[in-house]
Amino acid sequence: MSVIDHFEAADFPIERVRELKGRREIFVVFSTCGEREADLIHDKVRLLHKEAGGLIDTIFLSHRRRGDVMDLTERKALQADPNLRVLLNNTSCPPDMDDETGKGSDMRRALYQMNLEYVNGRGPDEIVVVFLDSDVLPEYFGTHFVTALAGPVLQGYDFSKASFWRAMGRVKKFVAQPLFSIIDHPGIQKLTNFAYPLSGEVAGTLAFFNSVNFWQIYGVETGINIDTCFGPYSIADVNLGLYDHRHQSDLNIQKMSFGIIRTFLLQLIDNGIIRLEDGAKVSDIFRAHFIDDEGSRNRMEFNLSERKYQPLNKVLPADDFNGAFPHEDKREAAPFS
């Protein structure tokens, strides 16, 4: 069984990453929805464009608009880097997807567009894709987010995942880490070696991302982590140091926790590790009865079903799809101010 190797961000200074890179390409992807992170995106893209522009080949904004026209987030990102590419998730539809939304579904839509439009004749092993969360507070963000995650992949790992220290991390501390320890099975033991298993900052070859399942919403990180346990993948866990982002409400934390537990159980069932009997099934519905802060009884119920998508390499065109949709013709003009 393969193991997870641990690294520090300092192991991959920018000069070393340049040496490792050779002729391969680095794609950096920020995922956004609406205009909430417009200013944060502008500052992060500007910093990377200024300090690592010669290392990063393309910065992408994987974006879901609230309306039908270019919004503030897109304008701000393009002001920071006129060469940035916008991947619109509103209109991208792989053949096995409908109009469902969610973090995992939008990541998969973005990867689908990259495969069709941006590989430029390179093989999927020659492209390193770095996914970064958009809401990291600026005092913690730096070029090390890219170099520390891309470095191990350029060194030969299939997948690298960020780890860090942050003050809250409630779902990680009280849900994911205990959950990943509760089933003792050699196939999934290495889950406990992820220092921050739910981090959204990850990197891998395009070939890796094309080969794993994506879950639609809250389960995307857990699903990919479990897929790495059962595939022939080499994994790096990279310490980025201190980290924080905007905190979620208690209700959103509960929904995330339900989604992670649900994905964990379904993935173990799919891989033959556990079996439910006597009519038992993994529910899509999160139900809770509670006493509110005014002492009154309340009940909540949410349908938190999410789709599990097959690996992209099963739906991508089998023939040479490079340049099928020339991106030079699709990009909107960048507004400057």
N, C-alpha and C positions, 0 to 999 in steps of 0.2 A: 504494500500500500504506500502510495506517495505521501509525503509530509508537506507541511507548510513551513517554509523557511522565513526567518525574521530578519528585517533590515531596518536601519535608521535612515532618515532622510539625508543625513550627512554623508552616507555611503555613495550618494549619486550627485555630486556637484555638477554644475552645468557643463564644465569642460569634459568630464568623464562621459556624460550622456552624449555629447557631440561625437566623441570618439566611437562610442558604441553604435551610434545611429547609422553611420555609413550612408548607403543610398536609400535606406528605408524612409518612410514618411511618418510624421506624427500628426494626428488629428486630435484637437481638443474640442470637447463638446460641453456647452452649458445648456442645461434644460430649464426652460422657463414657461410660464403660463400667465398670460395677461401682462399687466404693467407694474405689478407690485415690486419686482426686483429691478426696475429699469436703471436706477442710479447705481445699484450694486454691480450690475452687469457692466455698465459703462466703465466703472473704475477697474474692475478685474480684467476686462478685455484690454483696456488701455495699458495696464501694468504688464500684461503678458506680451502685448504687441511691442512695447518699448524694451523690455528686458530679456525676452526670449523669442523675439520675432525671427531671428535667424535659425532657431532650433525648431520651432513649430511651423509646420507647412501650411496648415489651415486651421483657423478657429471657426467653429460652427455654433450657431444658435439654434438649438432644437426647440422650436417655439410653437405654442398653441395660442392663437389670437382669440380675443373675446368678440371681435367684430370682423368685418370683411376687408378692412384696409390696414396698411402698415401702421403699427401702433408705436407707442413711445419706447417700449423695450427694444424693438427692432431699430428704430432711429438712433437711440443712444448707443447701441452696440456697433452700428455701422459708422457712427461718428468716431468711436474709439479705434476702429480698425476698418477702413474702407474695403479691405479684401475679405472681410468676414463673410461667411455664407450662411444664409438663413434657410433652415430646413423647416418648412411649414407642416406641422402635424395635422392641421385641420383637413388638408386635402390629400395627404399621402395615404394610400390604402393598399398594403400588400394583399395578394389575392385571397388569403385566408383570414382577413380581418374585416370587421364591419366598422361602424362609427363609434365604437366604445372608446372611452378615455381612461387615462390613468398613467402614472409614472412609467410603469413597465411597458405599456402599450406604446407610449410616445418614444421611449428609448428604441424600441423595436422598429417603429416607423422611421426614425432617424437613420438607423443602421441600414434599413432597406434602401433609403434614398442614397446613402453613401455608396452602397454596392452597385447601384444602377448608374450613378452619375459621376462619382468622384474618384474611382480607383485608378483611372487613367492608365490602364494597361498593367498595373501592378497586381501581383498575386495577393490574396488576403493575408498571407504570412508576412508580407512586406509593409503592412500598414499597422501602426500602433494607435489604438483609439483610447483616449483618456476622457472619461466622463467626470465632470465636476458639478457639485451642487451649486446652485446660484445664490443661496442665502447665507453662505459663510460670512461672518462679520469681517470687515476689511482689515482689522488689526491682526487677524490670524492668517490672512491669505497671502500667498507669495508664489514666486516661480517654483519653489520647492514642491508645490502640489503637482506640478507637471513633471519635473525632473525625477522626483522620488518615485512616482508611479510608473512613468515610462521607462526609467532606467532598468529595473529588473526584467521587463518584457524585452527590451533591446538586448539584455544579457542572455536571454534564452527562456525565461519563464513565460508560460501561456497567459497568466492572469496575475495581477497584483491588486491588493486591496489596502486601502488606507486604514491605519489605526491611529489613535490619538487619545488625549485626555480632554474631557470636557466636564463642566460642573454638573450638568443635569444627566443626560443619558439614561433616562428612566426606563425606556423600553429595553435598552441593552442590558442594564443591570438586573432588572427585576423580571424580565420575560425571556429575552433571547438566550442569554448565557445559562440560566437554570434549565431552560427548555432543551438546549442543545446538549446538556449533560444527562438528561433524564433517561434516555434510551441508550443503553450500553451495547453497542454493536460495532464490530471492527470496520464496517463499511462507512460509518459516519463519525468515528472517533476524532478525526482531525477537525471537525467543526469547532471543537473546544480550543483549537490553536489559533483561531481568529481573535485578535485582541479587541476588535470592534466589528462584530459580524454584520451590523446593519449599516455600515458606512456607505454613502452614495458615491464617494470618490473611489473610482476603480479604473484600471487600465487593462488592456489585453490586446492581443492581435485581433484583427478583424476576423480571422479564421476562427479564433476562440469564440467570439461573440456570435458568429454565425452557427456555432455548433451546440449551443446550450438553449434550453427552454427559457422563455420569458413569461413571468406571471404579470397580470394586468396592472395591479395597483400595489397594495402593501406587501405582497409576497415576493416582489421581484428579487430583492437581495437574498432572501432565504432560499428561494428556488435555485438561483445561480450557485450559491454556496454548496447546496446539496448536490447539484449536478457535478461540481468539481470533485466530489468524493467518489463518484462512480465513473468518472471519465479518466483518460490517460493524461491528466493535466498536471503541470508543475505550477505551484502557487507561491507567491511572495506576500508577506504581511509587512507593511512598511509604516513605521512610526513617524507621523508628521509633526508630533509635538503637541502644543496646545491648540485648542480648536473650540469654536462655538458658533451657533447660528440661532436664528429666531426660534423661540420655544413654542411648542404646540399646546393647545388647550387640553385639559384632562379628558374631554370627550374624544378628541382626535387621538390621544394616546391610547385610549381604550379600543378605538377602531383599529389602529395600527397593530395593537397587541393581538386582537382577534384574528386579523389577517395573517400575521406571522405564525400563530399557532395553527391556524387552518392550513396554511401552505405546508408547514412542517409535517403535519399528519398526512396530508394527501400525497406529499412527495415520498414519505416512507411507505405508504400503501402502494404507490405506483412502482416502487423499487422492491416490493416484496418483503419488507422488513417487519411490518405489522399487518394484522388483518382484523377487521371488525366483523362481529358475528351477531346472530339473533336479531337481524334487522337494524342494527346500529349503523349510523352513517355520520360523516362529517357535515355539520350544518352550515348553511349559507347565512343563517340569521343570528345576529347578535341581540340577545334579549337580556334585560336587566331591570330588576325592581329595586328602588332606592329611596332613601329619605333625603329630601333636599335641604338647603341651608335655612329654610324657614320651618323645618320640622314636618313638612307635608310628604305624604307618600306619592311617588311617581313611578312611572314605568316607561322604558324606552325600548324600541325595537328597530333594527336597521338590517336591511338586506345587504350583506357585504360580499356577495358572490363575485368572483373574478375569474377571468379566463386564463387558462394555461395554453400558451402558444408553442407550437412545435419549433424546432430549430430552423432558422432562416435558410440554411443550406438545403432544406427540403422543399422550399417554395421559390427560391431564386431561379431565374432562367438557366437552363443547362448549357446553352450556347454562350458565345461571347457577348456579354451584355454591356461591356465597357462603352460608355458614351451613348447609350441608348436614348438618353434624354440630355442633350448637351446643356450643362449648367450655365454656360455663358449666355444662353438665350432666355433662361428662366429667372435670373436674378433681377430684382427690382433696382432701380437706380437709387444709389445711396444719397440721402440728404446730408448736406454739410451745413454747419453753422459755426 
